[in-house]
């Protein structure tokens, strides 16, 4: 694993999903394909600074730049909401 690359994970409880991205240095962009583990839908930013762009087949995350500290960005998609 390269130092400074973003770490991303998704957790699901019943129908609600939480997406957390950790930016370890600089700024970063991550592209994630939709899958059974990452559903297409209406994600809401709940913590941190970052941009989420829905695109055909997946999500693109643009994470805020930080120097000297790690950045955590969290999105949530309630189970009863769909785009």
C-alpha positions in Angstrom: 0.0 0.0 0.0 1.4 3.4 -1.0 1.7 6.0 1.7 -0.7 8.8 1.4 -3.4 7.0 -0.6 -6.9 7.4 0.7 -8.5 4.5 2.6 -12.2 3.9 2.0 -14.7 1.6 3.6 -18.4 0.9 3.6 -20.5 -0.6 6.3 -24.1 -1.7 6.0 -26.6 -2.2 8.8 -30.0 -3.5 7.6 -30.6 -1.1 4.6 -28.5 1.8 5.8 -25.0 2.3 4.5 -22.1 4.4 5.8 -19.2 5.3 3.6 -16.0 6.6 5.3 -12.9 7.9 3.4 -9.7 8.7 5.2 -7.3 11.0 3.4 -3.8 10.5 4.9 -1.9 13.3 3.2 -2.4 15.9 0.5 -5.7 15.8 -1.4 -7.1 12.8 -3.1 -9.6 11.5 -5.5 -11.1 8.0 -5.4 -13.4 6.3 -7.9 -15.6 3.5 -6.6 -17.8 1.2 -8.7 -21.4 0.5 -7.6 -21.7 -3.1 -6.3 -23.9 -5.1 -3.9 -21.7 -3.6 -1.1 -21.9 0.0 -2.5 -25.4 0.9 -3.6 -26.5 3.7 -5.9 -28.6 6.2 -4.1 -28.8 9.5 -2.3 -25.7 9.8 -0.1 -25.6 12.6 2.5 -22.4 14.2 3.8 -22.5 14.0 7.6 -18.9 14.7 8.7 -15.8 16.3 7.2 -15.0 18.1 3.9 -15.3 16.3 0.6 -17.3 16.1 -2.6 -19.2 13.1 -3.8 -20.1 12.9 -7.5 -22.5 10.2 -8.8 -21.4 9.1 -12.2 -22.4 6.3 -14.5 -21.4 3.0 -12.7 -20.1 4.5 -9.5 -19.0 7.3 -7.2 -16.1 9.7 -7.5 -14.9 11.2 -4.1 -12.8 14.3 -4.0 -11.2 14.6 -0.6 -10.1 17.9 1.0 -6.4 18.6 1.2 -4.8 18.7 4.6 -1.2 19.1 5.7 0.1 17.4 8.8 -3.2 15.6 9.8 -5.4 12.9 8.5 -8.9 13.8 7.2 -12.0 11.7 7.7 -15.0 12.2 5.5 -18.3 10.4 6.2 -21.4 9.9 4.0 -24.6 8.0 5.0 -27.4 6.7 2.8 -30.6 5.9 4.8 -32.2 2.6 3.8 -35.4 4.2 2.6 -34.0 6.8 0.3 -33.2 6.3 -3.4 -32.2 8.6 -6.2 
